[in-house]
Amino acid sequence: MINTFSREMKDELIQRIQVYFTTEMSQELGNFEAEFLLDFFSKNIGPHYYNQAIRDIQKHLSGYVDTLNERIDELEKPLPHTD
């Protein structure tokens, strides 16, 4: 499960939702309504963003590990020939 927001972060996000609704939709939202929307989006849409972030970091780390493996291979010493 994804950790919940700190109270300070949740309050800031609630305020952002309220400002958005006021400026973009000319509609006032109370704290309860804005918090309800935040909880809804966090529960229903947040996991999609979270999963995409996981996939993005996997791609990034995969490339990094490939480069690291190539560099390690370059450090390998040749073995002497035994004839």
N, C-alpha and C positions, 0 to 999 in steps of 0.2 A: 504494500500500500504506500502511496505517496504521502510524505509528511504534510501536515497541515501548515498553513501560514502562521507566523507569529501574530499576536494581537496587533502589534504596531503595523505590520505589513498588511494585515486584513483591513485595518482602519484606513490605511492609505489607498488600498484598492477600492474600497467602498466609496471613498471620496472621489476617486477617478471616475467610477461608474456614474455617480451623481452628476459630476461636472459634464461628462459626455452626454448624458440624457438631457441636461439643461441646455447645453450649447448646440447639440446636433439635432435634437428631437423636440426642443422647446417643451420639455415635460419634466416636472419635478418628481424626484424619487426620494422617499424617506430612507432612513438607515436600514429599516427592516427589509424593505423591498430591494434595495441595492445589495444587502448582504445575502438575501435569498437568491438573487441573480448570480452573485459571485459563487455561492455554493453550488448552484445548478451547473454553471459553466465549468467549475473546478472538477465536479464529479463526472460530467458527461462529455466534456470536450478536452479538459486538461490531459487525460490519459493519451489522447491522440498526439498532442504536442510532446508529451513525455516520451512516448514510444518512438516518435520521429527523431527526437534528440538522441535517444539510445542508438538508433540505427546510424545517425550521422557520426557519433563518436566511435562506433564500431568501425566504420569506413576509415575514419581518420587514423585510428590506432592501428588498423590493419596495414595501411600504407606506411606508417611509422615503423611497425615491426618488420615489414619487408625490407625497408631501407636499413634498419639496424642489423638484420640478418646478413644482408649483402656486405655491410661494413665489417661484420665479424668474420665472414668468409674471407675477406681481403687480408685479415690479420693472420690467417692460417699460414704456418710455415710449411715449405715443401719438405717431404720426407726424403732422406737420402736413398739412393738406389742401392740395392744389394744384389750383386751379381756373383 
